[in-house]
Amino acid sequence: MEHMPDRMIYLDNAATTATKPPQVAEAVGKAMEASGNAGRGVFGSALDAGRTVYLARKAVSELFHGYGPEQTAFTANSTESLNMAIQGLLEPGDHVISTVMEHNSVLRPLHKMEDQGTAVTFLPLSPENGWQIPAKCFEQAIRPNTKMIVCTHGANLTGDLNDIEAIGDICRRHGILFVLDASQTAGVMEIDMKAMGIDVVCFTGHKSLMGPQGTGGLCVRPGVRIKPLLEGGTGVKTYSRRQPEEMPTVLEAGTLNIHGIAGLLSALEWRKQVGEEKIRKKECFLADRFYRKVRELPGVQIYGNFESGQRAPVVALNLYQYDSGEVASELYDRFGIQTRPGGHCAPMYHQALGTVEQGAVRFSFSWFNTEEEADLAADAVKQLSEEG
């Protein structure tokens, strides 16, 4: 029988946080037992569900310094949110600016719109700019028909950040929509829609927000009209042939994931109680601690800019020329360390880094990780490095 490590260390929090605050599961369980269908009845359990959804909208809006609960719509994840924003705002003949840092949740909808006649510019990365994309590059790419800039806040692969405040300023000055993918930074980094000129924030609940899978959404600036991706039951305007146009109903066809939203609300309340800044500092400290212990090991290649200040709590690396999947398997089988190898749904980023064939091993940290776990992960990489 194959020996398994005595202890498992989960470092794939950029995919989904495995450990949630205990209140999250409690809230989901309670909602499973007692919640009706929000907006579909005037009896107790339906009204309770409606209140839960409203409080969750309010909490999300406050997190992003948004425009109120009525401008917050829920989805299943950031993939659905980004598809709604991209496909619901762009038309044939428009031009949109994005980057090669993006996740497929941005890339694939953009490619679909490209096939339908939308022009797309993907800004490149280069070693001359420290593998960053200066804000001026976004401005230089603007055309007369540019309608939108859509980009990630923190890169799924490396944790590098885009300067969203500068990008938002560019969008305001040129009258361009700014759609932000906050999948890796919601709850980790400060996002202020009003101060940063963000028109749409797309987020997911199961990563840094520590909510259940199957939760996500959009916060939308008033006046930004997104065509619905789906149409169907809403609980209001039943006799209209078209989806109601008002937010958030226009983007919420069908029954919401009340149970998941109850868990997300609990996670947001927990984060607020602990303190967003305190959580961010710990997560980034753990990632930096790990990085400093492995950065000079023989055969270790680390990707991303670690001299630029703030970044998401992610470290991506390769070991010699070994396939990233083989390295991740060694880390798991021998040391109990759970990481994410491969392409990370970021094909253009890997093309830029020259790692399409090898992929990369991503270590990502959460509040519930410890310094000891970061050190044990670094020790494991050190041992593999010494074995060559």
Buried (B, 14 or more C-beta within 10 A) or exposed (E): EEEEBEEEBBBBBBBBBBEBBEBBEEBBEBBEEEBBBBBBBEEEBBBBBBEBBBBBBBBBBBBBBBBEBBBBBBBBBBBBBBBBBBBBBBEEEBBBBBBBBBBBBBBBBBEBBBEEEBBBBBBBBEEEEBBBBBBEBBBEBBEEEBBBBBBBBBBBBBBBBBBBBBBBBBBBEEEBBBBBBBBBBBBBBBBBBEEBBBBBBBBBBBBBBBBBBBBBBBBBBEEBEBBBBEBEBBBEEEEEEEBBEEBBBBBBBEBBBBBBBBBBBBBBBBBEEEEBEEBBEBBBBBBBBBBEBBBEBEBBBBBBBBEEEBBBBBBBBBBBEBBBEEBBEBBBEBBBBBBBBBBBBBBBBBEBBEBEEBBBBBBBBBBBBEEEBBBBBBBBBBBBBEEE
